[in-house]
Amino acid sequence: MATPVIPECGKVNGPTTVQAATKPDFPFARQRGLEPPEENARFRCNESVSKVKLFDGTEAWIITKHEDVRSALESNKLSAVSWPSYPSALDPAAIETETHFRPQDRRTPGFPEIHEGGKKALEQRPTFVNLDEPEHCRQRNMFESFFNPEAVQRLQPMIQETVETTLDAMIKKGCQKPVDFIHNFAEPIPIQIIYKILGIPEEDVESLSHHSEARMNTSGNAAESSKNNLAQYISKLVSKKIEEPGEDLISRLVIEQYKTGNLEKEDVDNLVFLIMVAGNAAVTNSIAMGVVTLLHHPSQLEEFKRNPSLAPAVANECLRYNTASALNSRRAAQEDVYIGGKHIHKGEGVICLVQSADRDETYFKDGAHFDIHHGYDAGDTFGFGHGAHRCIAEGLARAEVEVALAALFQRLPDLRLAVPVEELGFTPARQNVGIVEMPVLW
């Protein structure tokens, strides 16, 4: 496996926006496998808040340093959404009396879309990941009890059983020839777990587990795929739960929010779709990238095999080092704001490069290197976002990665890649980092 190139401040060459005649195109492209784009370190070291050009010719600011990303994601001057035609945008108290709404344009002017699919999402009703307060908090609180620390602790036996059962099935197939790790292990785990939480009928789980929208979406692009067969399935399932509720998340949403008039049927459908697909790709990729990274650091992997209780520390470092949701933290300025010494005007877009921030050497000592003993605080890493919009299911995702990595290397200590890392199937170089094909042997 090739040694990754790790740029360091003071050793980074190449143009920044000060030197460049034109704004660089964004998203930046990864040059090698899982390694972040080289531009991340270049801008972080030379001009940490800079302007870039997006696919449609518009410009936006990128923010690359940890302290500036934190400041941006905590700022109430930066918005994920606005409702210009909705009264409560001007009068938050109206939320108390205006339960139903259909905004005409759910994006704050200047909101930075990074590909054409993002614009299609404007046709859908927004869910809490694309809402500001107070509506963001109102919707988010509907799910809090399913994903808080106590709930995740109660789910631990189910998570462990799902991982072990998935591993059993993969081992049973044998490895006389290379086995696709993504399809047989990393991918089914988060999908099956969230299906059980939602209350998907057992007879539907297997077929839905390999549905492309369930596998490939994140919270940042779920709305882009909401007009498809999976969405139609969800709508029919919600209708069944309205008639015959159970003890699952969908039923709770139906009983507490739909039947009380807090949500319309379409809102329930969209929220269920979001929860079903939002975190699957990130967890799948985090498991796969964690395995590749550990295989590249054999002494740390051997220590982990000897001491599986290191799983929380191992997972935390894997999640920091391989920031899966690298392009999802986007905002637009609702008013003028200064970040990193730069004047960002009202109506300008802002893209927080959380992958860059998670390797910022000025915050994380030796942060450009992987070390399971770094001991960084999980709350200081940004792969799950930060501030009010930090991922509601972070605790569940971390538990899934911890259990998956620990069980995998305890039961298959000789697991190895069947091809050089350069020959793995990676996500497109300008999208969130991930692995789509990963043949293994053991």
C-alpha positions as CSV (number, residue, x, y, z in Angstrom):
1,M,0.0,0.0,0.0
2,A,1.4,3.4,-1.0
3,T,2.3,5.8,1.8
4,P,-0.1,8.7,1.8
5,V,1.2,12.2,1.1
6,I,0.6,14.4,4.1
7,P,0.9,18.1,3.4
8,E,2.1,20.2,6.3
9,C,1.9,24.0,6.8
10,G,5.1,25.6,5.7
11,K,5.6,22.8,3.1
12,V,2.5,23.4,1.0
13,N,3.1,24.8,-2.5
14,G,0.6,25.9,-5.1
15,P,-1.7,28.9,-5.8
16,T,-4.2,30.3,-3.3
17,T,-6.9,32.7,-4.2
18,V,-4.5,35.6,-3.6
19,Q,-2.3,34.2,-6.3
20,A,-4.8,32.7,-8.7
21,A,-6.3,34.8,-11.5
22,T,-9.6,32.9,-11.3
23,K,-11.4,31.3,-8.4
24,P,-10.7,27.5,-8.2
25,D,-13.5,25.1,-9.0
26,F,-15.2,23.4,-6.1
27,P,-15.6,20.7,-4.9
28,F,-11.9,19.9,-5.0
29,A,-10.9,16.5,-6.3
30,R,-9.1,13.9,-4.3
31,Q,-5.9,12.9,-6.0
32,R,-5.4,9.5,-4.3
33,G,-7.9,7.1,-2.9
34,L,-9.1,8.2,0.6
35,E,-6.7,11.1,0.9
36,P,-8.3,14.5,1.2
37,P,-7.9,16.9,-1.7
38,E,-4.5,18.6,-1.5
39,E,-6.2,22.0,-1.7
40,N,-7.6,21.4,1.8
41,A,-4.2,21.8,3.4
42,R,-3.0,24.4,0.9
43,F,-5.8,26.8,1.7
44,R,-5.8,25.9,5.4
45,C,-2.1,26.9,5.6
46,N,-2.1,29.9,3.3
47,E,-5.6,31.5,3.1
48,S,-8.0,29.6,5.3
49,V,-11.1,31.6,4.3
50,S,-11.3,31.9,0.5
51,K,-13.7,32.1,-2.4
52,V,-14.3,29.3,-4.9
53,K,-16.4,28.8,-8.1
54,L,-19.3,26.3,-8.1
55,F,-20.7,24.2,-10.9
56,D,-23.2,26.8,-12.0
57,G,-20.7,29.7,-12.0
58,T,-21.7,31.1,-8.7
59,E,-19.1,31.8,-6.0
60,A,-19.0,30.8,-2.3
61,W,-16.6,31.0,0.6
62,I,-14.8,27.9,1.9
63,I,-13.7,27.8,5.5
64,T,-10.9,25.3,6.3
65,K,-9.5,25.9,9.8
66,H,-11.0,24.3,12.9
67,E,-11.6,27.4,14.9
68,D,-13.3,29.1,11.9
69,V,-15.4,26.1,11.0
70,R,-16.6,25.9,14.7
71,S,-17.4,29.7,14.6
72,A,-19.3,29.4,11.4
73,L,-21.4,26.4,12.5
74,E,-22.2,28.0,15.8
75,S,-23.3,31.3,14.2
76,N,-26.9,32.3,14.0
77,K,-25.9,34.7,11.2
78,L,-25.5,31.7,8.9
79,S,-28.5,29.8,7.7
80,A,-29.3,26.4,6.3
81,V,-32.7,27.7,5.1
82,S,-35.1,30.6,4.9
83,W,-38.9,30.9,4.3
84,P,-39.2,34.3,2.5
85,S,-42.9,33.8,1.9
86,Y,-43.7,32.3,5.3
87,P,-44.8,34.7,8.1
88,S,-42.8,32.9,10.8
89,A,-39.6,33.7,9.1
90,L,-40.2,37.2,10.4
91,D,-42.2,36.3,13.5
92,P,-41.0,33.1,15.1
93,A,-44.0,33.2,17.5
94,A,-46.1,32.3,14.5
95,I,-44.8,28.8,14.7
96,E,-47.1,28.3,17.7
97,T,-50.2,28.9,15.6
98,E,-49.1,28.1,12.0
99,T,-48.6,24.3,12.0
100,H,-48.7,23.7,8.3
101,F,-46.7,25.5,5.6
102,R,-45.3,25.1,2.2
103,P,-42.5,27.5,1.6
104,Q,-42.1,28.9,-1.9
105,D,-38.3,28.9,-1.7
106,R,-36.6,27.0,1.2
107,R,-33.1,28.2,0.6
108,T,-31.5,31.4,1.9
109,P,-30.3,33.6,-1.0
110,G,-26.8,32.5,-1.8
111,F,-27.1,29.0,-0.4
112,P,-24.2,27.1,-2.1
113,E,-25.4,24.1,-4.1
114,I,-22.5,21.9,-5.2
115,H,-24.2,20.0,-7.9
116,E,-27.4,20.1,-9.9
117,G,-29.2,17.6,-7.8
118,G,-29.3,20.0,-4.9
119,K,-31.6,22.3,-6.8
120,K,-34.1,19.5,-7.3
121,A,-34.5,19.3,-3.5
122,L,-36.2,22.7,-3.6
123,E,-39.3,21.0,-4.9
124,Q,-39.7,19.0,-1.6
125,R,-40.9,20.1,1.8
126,P,-37.8,20.7,4.0
127,T,-37.0,18.5,7.0
128,F,-35.2,19.6,10.1
129,V,-31.7,19.2,8.6
130,N,-32.5,22.1,6.2
131,L,-34.4,24.3,8.7
132,D,-33.4,27.0,11.1
133,E,-34.8,27.6,14.5
134,P,-37.4,27.3,15.8
135,E,-38.8,24.8,13.3
136,H,-35.6,22.9,13.2
137,C,-35.7,22.2,16.9
138,R,-39.4,21.4,16.8
139,Q,-39.0,18.7,14.3
140,R,-35.7,17.4,15.7
141,N,-37.2,17.0,19.2
142,M,-39.7,14.5,17.7
143,F,-36.8,12.0,17.3
144,E,-34.6,12.8,20.3
145,S,-35.8,10.0,22.5
146,F,-34.9,7.4,19.8
147,F,-31.2,8.5,19.5
148,N,-30.2,9.9,22.8
149,P,-27.4,8.1,24.9
150,E,-30.0,6.1,26.8
151,A,-31.7,4.9,23.7
152,V,-28.4,3.9,22.1
153,Q,-27.4,2.0,25.2
154,R,-30.7,0.0,25.0
155,L,-30.0,-0.7,21.3
156,Q,-26.5,-2.2,22.0
157,P,-27.7,-5.8,22.1
158,M,-29.5,-5.4,18.8
159,I,-26.5,-3.7,17.2
160,Q,-24.2,-6.5,18.4
161,E,-26.6,-9.1,17.1
162,T,-27.0,-7.4,13.7
163,V,-23.2,-7.2,13.3
164,E,-22.6,-10.8,14.4
165,T,-25.4,-12.1,12.1
166,T,-24.0,-10.1,9.2
167,L,-20.5,-11.4,9.9
168,D,-21.8,-15.0,10.1
169,A,-23.4,-14.7,6.7
170,M,-20.2,-13.3,5.1
171,I,-18.0,-16.0,6.7
172,K,-20.4,-18.7,5.6
173,K,-19.9,-17.7,2.0
174,G,-16.2,-18.5,2.4
175,C,-13.3,-16.7,0.6
176,Q,-12.2,-19.2,-2.0
177,K,-12.4,-16.0,-4.1
178,P,-12.5,-12.4,-3.0
179,V,-15.6,-11.3,-1.2
180,D,-17.1,-7.8,-1.6
181,F,-16.7,-6.3,1.9
182,I,-19.1,-3.4,1.2
183,H,-22.0,-5.5,-0.1
184,N,-21.6,-8.3,2.5
185,F,-20.7,-6.4,5.7
186,A,-20.3,-2.7,5.8
187,E,-23.4,-1.8,3.9
188,P,-26.1,-4.1,5.5
189,I,-25.3,-3.1,9.1
190,P,-26.5,0.5,9.3
191,I,-29.4,-0.2,6.9
192,Q,-30.8,-3.2,8.9
193,I,-30.4,-1.4,12.2
194,I,-32.3,1.7,11.1
195,Y,-35.0,-0.5,9.5
196,K,-35.5,-2.2,12.8
197,I,-35.8,1.1,14.6
198,L,-38.3,2.4,12.1
199,G,-40.4,-0.7,12.2
200,I,-39.9,-1.9,8.6
201,P,-41.7,-5.3,8.2
202,E,-39.2,-8.1,8.4
203,E,-40.2,-9.5,5.0
204,D,-39.2,-6.3,3.3
205,V,-35.8,-5.8,5.0
206,E,-33.7,-7.9,2.7
207,S,-35.0,-6.4,-0.6
208,L,-34.9,-2.8,0.8
209,S,-31.4,-3.3,2.2
210,H,-29.9,-3.2,-1.3
211,H,-32.0,-0.3,-2.6
212,S,-29.7,2.3,-4.1
213,E,-31.3,5.3,-2.3
214,A,-31.1,3.6,1.1
215,R,-27.4,2.8,0.5
216,M,-26.0,5.9,-1.0
217,N,-27.7,9.0,0.5
218,T,-26.7,11.3,3.4
219,S,-28.6,13.8,5.3
220,G,-27.3,16.4,2.9
221,N,-28.8,14.9,-0.2
222,A,-31.7,12.8,1.0
223,A,-34.3,15.3,-0.4
224,E,-32.7,15.0,-3.8
225,S,-33.9,11.4,-4.1
226,S,-37.3,11.7,-2.5
227,K,-39.3,11.2,-5.7
228,N,-38.6,7.5,-6.3
229,N,-39.8,4.0,-5.6
230,L,-38.4,4.0,-2.1
231,A,-40.4,7.1,-1.2
232,Q,-43.5,5.5,-2.6
233,Y,-42.9,2.5,-0.4
234,I,-42.5,4.7,2.6
235,S,-45.7,6.6,1.9
236,K,-47.7,3.3,1.7
237,L,-46.0,2.0,4.9
238,V,-46.8,5.2,6.8
239,S,-50.5,4.8,5.7
240,K,-50.5,1.3,7.2
241,K,-49.0,2.6,10.4
242,I,-51.7,5.2,10.6
243,E,-54.3,2.3,10.5
244,E,-52.3,-0.1,12.7
245,P,-49.6,1.6,14.7
246,G,-47.0,-0.5,16.6
247,E,-44.1,0.3,19.0
248,D,-41.6,1.7,16.4
249,L,-40.4,5.1,15.4
250,I,-42.9,5.5,12.5
251,S,-45.8,4.6,14.8
252,R,-44.6,7.1,17.4
253,L,-44.5,9.8,14.8
254,V,-47.9,8.9,13.5
255,I,-49.5,8.8,17.0
256,E,-47.8,11.8,18.6
257,Q,-47.4,14.1,15.5
258,Y,-49.8,13.2,12.7
259,K,-52.9,12.2,14.7
260,T,-52.5,15.3,16.9
261,G,-52.3,17.6,13.9
262,N,-48.7,18.7,14.3
263,L,-47.6,17.2,11.0
264,E,-49.3,16.5,7.7
265,K,-49.0,13.1,6.0
266,E,-46.5,14.4,3.5
267,D,-44.3,15.7,6.3
268,V,-44.3,12.3,8.0
269,D,-43.4,10.6,4.8
270,N,-40.5,13.0,4.2
271,L,-39.2,12.7,7.8
272,V,-39.3,8.9,7.6
273,F,-37.5,9.0,4.3
274,L,-34.8,11.2,5.8
275,I,-34.3,8.9,8.9
276,M,-34.2,5.8,6.7
277,V,-31.5,7.0,4.3
278,A,-29.6,9.8,5.9
279,G,-26.8,8.1,7.7
280,N,-26.4,4.9,5.8
281,A,-23.7,5.9,3.4
282,A,-21.6,7.7,6.1
283,V,-21.6,4.7,8.4
284,T,-20.9,2.2,5.6
285,N,-18.0,4.3,4.4
286,S,-16.7,4.9,7.9
287,I,-16.6,1.1,8.5
288,A,-14.9,0.4,5.2
289,M,-12.4,3.3,5.5
290,G,-11.7,2.4,9.1
291,V,-10.7,-1.1,7.9
292,V,-8.4,0.2,5.2
293,T,-6.8,2.7,7.5
294,L,-6.2,0.1,10.2
295,L,-4.7,-2.3,7.7
296,H,-2.3,0.5,6.7
297,H,-1.2,0.9,10.3
298,P,-0.5,-2.7,11.3
299,S,1.1,-2.1,14.7
300,Q,-2.0,-0.2,15.8
301,L,-4.3,-2.9,14.3
302,E,-2.4,-5.6,16.2
303,E,-2.9,-3.7,19.5
304,F,-6.6,-3.4,18.7
305,K,-6.8,-7.1,18.1
306,R,-5.2,-7.8,21.4
307,N,-7.4,-5.3,23.2
308,P,-10.9,-4.9,21.6
309,S,-11.9,-2.6,24.5
310,L,-10.0,0.1,22.5
311,A,-13.0,0.1,20.1
312,P,-14.3,3.6,21.1
313,A,-10.9,5.2,20.7
314,V,-10.3,3.4,17.4
315,A,-13.7,4.4,16.0
316,N,-13.2,8.0,17.1
317,E,-9.9,8.3,15.4
318,C,-11.2,6.6,12.3
319,L,-14.1,8.9,12.1
320,R,-11.9,12.0,12.6
321,Y,-9.2,10.9,10.1
322,N,-11.6,9.8,7.4
323,T,-14.4,12.4,7.6
324,A,-17.1,10.7,5.7
325,S,-19.6,13.6,5.3
326,A,-17.1,16.1,4.0
327,L,-19.4,18.3,1.9
328,N,-22.6,18.6,3.9
329,S,-21.9,21.6,6.2
330,R,-23.1,24.4,3.9
331,R,-24.7,27.7,4.9
332,A,-25.7,31.2,3.6
333,A,-25.2,34.5,5.4
334,Q,-28.4,36.1,6.6
335,E,-26.4,39.2,7.5
336,D,-22.9,40.4,7.3
337,V,-20.4,38.4,9.4
338,Y,-16.6,38.2,9.9
339,I,-15.0,34.8,9.9
340,G,-11.3,34.2,9.9
341,G,-10.7,37.9,9.3
342,K,-12.8,37.9,6.1
343,H,-16.0,40.0,5.6
344,I,-18.7,37.7,4.4
345,H,-21.7,39.7,3.1
346,K,-25.3,38.9,3.5
347,G,-26.5,36.6,0.7
348,E,-23.1,34.9,0.2
349,G,-22.7,31.2,0.5
350,V,-20.4,29.4,3.0
351,I,-19.0,25.9,2.8
352,C,-17.4,24.6,5.9
353,L,-14.7,22.0,4.9
354,V,-15.1,19.8,8.0
355,Q,-12.7,17.2,6.5
356,S,-10.0,19.9,6.5
357,A,-10.9,21.1,10.0
358,D,-10.6,17.5,11.3
359,R,-7.0,17.4,10.3
360,D,-6.1,21.0,11.3
361,E,-2.6,20.7,12.9
362,T,-3.1,24.0,14.7
363,Y,-6.0,22.4,16.7
364,F,-5.2,18.7,16.6
365,K,-1.6,18.1,17.5
366,D,-0.1,15.8,14.9
367,G,-3.6,15.8,13.3
368,A,-2.4,14.9,9.9
369,H,-1.4,11.4,11.1
370,F,-3.6,8.5,12.3
371,D,-3.1,7.4,15.9
372,I,-5.6,5.5,18.0
373,H,-4.0,7.0,21.1
374,H,-4.5,10.7,20.1
375,G,-7.4,10.9,22.6
376,Y,-9.1,13.8,20.9
377,D,-12.6,14.7,22.3
378,A,-15.3,13.3,19.9
379,G,-17.2,16.6,20.3
380,D,-14.3,18.5,18.7
381,T,-14.5,16.6,15.4
382,F,-16.9,17.7,12.7
383,G,-17.7,14.6,10.7
384,F,-21.2,14.7,12.2
385,G,-21.5,18.4,11.9
386,H,-21.4,20.9,14.8
387,G,-23.8,23.2,16.7
388,A,-27.5,23.0,16.5
389,H,-27.3,20.8,13.3
390,R,-24.9,18.2,14.7
391,C,-26.2,14.8,13.6
392,I,-29.0,13.6,15.9
393,A,-28.0,9.9,15.3
394,E,-24.2,10.4,16.0
395,G,-24.3,8.2,19.0
396,L,-25.9,5.4,17.1
397,A,-23.5,5.7,14.2
398,R,-20.5,5.7,16.6
399,A,-21.8,2.6,18.3
400,E,-22.3,0.8,14.9
401,V,-18.7,1.6,13.8
402,E,-17.3,0.5,17.2
403,V,-19.1,-2.8,17.3
404,A,-18.4,-3.5,13.6
405,L,-14.7,-3.0,13.8
406,A,-14.2,-4.8,17.1
407,A,-16.2,-7.9,16.0
408,L,-14.6,-8.0,12.5
409,F,-11.0,-8.2,13.7
410,Q,-11.8,-10.5,16.6
411,R,-13.4,-13.1,14.4
412,L,-11.3,-12.5,11.2
413,P,-7.9,-11.4,12.5
414,D,-6.3,-12.3,9.1
415,L,-8.7,-10.1,7.1
416,R,-6.8,-8.4,4.2
417,L,-7.5,-6.5,1.0
418,A,-7.6,-8.8,-2.1
419,V,-6.2,-6.0,-4.3
420,P,-3.9,-3.0,-3.8
421,V,-5.6,-0.1,-2.2
422,E,-5.3,1.9,-5.4
423,E,-7.5,-0.6,-7.1
424,L,-10.4,-0.3,-4.7
425,G,-13.6,1.2,-6.1
426,F,-13.8,4.7,-4.6
427,T,-16.6,7.3,-4.8
428,P,-16.1,10.0,-7.5
429,A,-13.2,12.2,-6.6
430,R,-15.4,15.4,-6.2
431,Q,-17.9,13.7,-3.9
432,N,-17.9,12.7,-0.3
433,V,-15.0,10.3,0.2
434,G,-16.0,6.6,0.3
435,I,-15.5,3.1,-1.0
436,V,-18.1,1.3,-3.2
437,E,-16.1,-1.8,-4.1
438,M,-13.7,-3.5,-1.6
439,P,-12.7,-7.2,-2.3
440,V,-11.3,-8.9,0.8
441,L,-9.8,-12.3,1.8
442,W,-9.2,-13.8,5.2
